[in-house]
Amino acid sequence: MKSFPRIFALLIPIWVSIAALAFPAAAQTDPLPSWNDGASKQAILDFVARVTAEGGPDYVAPAERIATFDNDGTLWAEQPLYFQVLFAIDRAKALAPQHPEWTDKEPFASLLKGDIKGALAGGEHAIVELVAATHSDMTTEEFNKIVKDWLATARHPKTQRQYTEMAYQPMLELLAFLRSSGFKTFIVTGGGIEFVRAFAEDTYGVPPEQVVGSAGKTQFELRDGKPVLMKEPGVDFIDDKAGKPVGIQRHIGRRPIAAFGNSDGDLQMLQWTCTGSGLRFCLYVHHTDGEREWTYDRQSNIGRLDEGLNQAAADGWTVVDMKKDWKRVFGFEK
């Protein structure tokens, strides 16, 4: 009886070996468990294997393994409105008591009556007005806290989940897989750079210095002898469409070898990426799942994917069919 613990200890390695044979390693180490096996998943795995195989013809040094991701509609949902617009709407309602003039001024007048469609009927101009009024006249630190507080309490109008829970589980896995393979992952978004920086690290594992986005005017000031950066009305840079490659060059200084998007607003980023030398990878997320998410593409006012679908077909880019390629869309799904 005294020798039993010793025998037990000797048997442990044997049992571990038997367990390893009984349960294949591939099933335990799949880096993309929320992806169904198929052409899209295999294309990702093959690309990463080729660019990380030292001595291989497609090997890319870690310093050059740059992957860029759009945010809205690519990393998290973008329906029924871009989440930053929903933030601006909530912010405008909170600020309304300080602005009695808004009762007769659009887009605020319609917004305060609950007519969001009417408030946004002015298109881009209305959104610019809304963002300028709700994202300025505060320090960058104050804005960061306001965004974080909103994300902690606000709920998506359809799912009643926190907005950060609306991140796509398959894309979170993809981000982690690329980083474990020596990639640097960047967010390149048409959304506001300071807005996305407020949650990107906690939600995606992407630090603020690896977020590229649209930017408003910012001014250095001294407040009571303390230096601050003030957010001011006005647009400094739009990181959308043709602006995305420009933003990449300004902030990153290297052409990506992989790029991920979901709309025509990402087309130029994918073109810039996939026309570089060496092995390249471009992927579109196609919103085809009307039950778990939304179905939209060529005719959508939000996240329109028309020209991009055509070029993806012509150039052999990977197009993820959300309904077929993803086992689950959001992490909160069973």
Secondary structure, 3 states (H helix, E strand, C coil): CCCHHHHHHHHHHHHHHHHHHHCCHHHHHCCCCCECCCHHHHHHHHHHHHHCCCCCCCCCCHHHCEEEECCECCCECCCCCCHHHHHHHHHHHHHHHHCHHHHHCCCHHHHHCCCHHHHHHHCHHHHHHHHHHHCCCEEHHHHHHHHHHHHHHCCCCCCCCCHHHHEEHHHHHHHHHHHHCCCEEEEEEEEEHHHHHCCHHHHHCCCHHHEEEEEEEEEEEEECCEEEEEEEEEEEECCCCCHHHHHHHHHCCCCCCEEEECCHHHHHHHHHHHCCCCCCEEEEEEEECCCCCCEECCCCCCCCCCHHHHHHHHHCCEEEEHHHHECCCECCCC
